[in-house]
């Protein structure tokens, strides 16, 4: 059995992936053009479109500094 070099391996990989992409493209276009076998029921209108709002109150953030392991650390808190 012969050893494949990098160029031959990449060529085989990209060739196979290109064929797979073309096959998926052909299958998806055939699936889109196929008629539906059953009729779908029309969508029902939603009864309650208004929902209660959720209010989240956050404290204002501020930048604080402190000492950690002998070094000054500043961050938003």
N, C-alpha and C positions, 0 to 999 in steps of 0.2 A: 504494500500500500504506500502510495507516495505522500509526502508531507506537503500540505498546502502552505503557501506563503501568505503574508498579510494582505497583499493586493488581491489575490484570488479569493481569499475568504471574505473581504469587504465587498468585492464584486458580486459574489454569490449572495451575500446578505442583502445588499441593496437591490439586487435583481429580484430576489424573492419578495422583499417588502413592496417593491413597485407592482409586482403581479398581484399581491394581496390587496393593495389599495385599489387597483383597477377592478378586481373581482368584487370588492365591497361596493364600489361605485355602481357597477352594473346591477348588483343585487338590490341596492337601495332604489335605483330608478325603476326597476321592474316592480318592486313592492309598492312604490308610490302610484304607479299607473294601473295596478290591479284594482278591479272594482270590489267594493265591500260586499260580503256575502249576506249580512243582516243589516236591517235598517236600525239606526240608533234613535232612541226616544229624544224629543227636543228637551233642552235643558230647562229645569224648573227655575222660576225666579226666586231669588233669595228674599226671605221675609224680613229679616232684621239686618239691615246694612249699617246701622248706627251702633257703635259700641261705646262704652264708657272709657274715658281717657284715664290713663294711669300716670299720676304725677310723681316724679322722683325728685326730691329736694336734696341737693348736695351742698356740703359746706364749700366755701371758696378755698381753692388750693393756695398754698403759700410755699415759698422756697425757704427751707430751713437748713442749717448747717450744724454738724455735731462732730465729735472726735471719735474715731474708731481705729483702734490699734496704732495710736500715735499719729494718725493722719486725719486731716479735716475732710469730711464728706458732706457735700451739699446735694439736696434732692428736693423734689416737690412732695409735699405732704398735705 
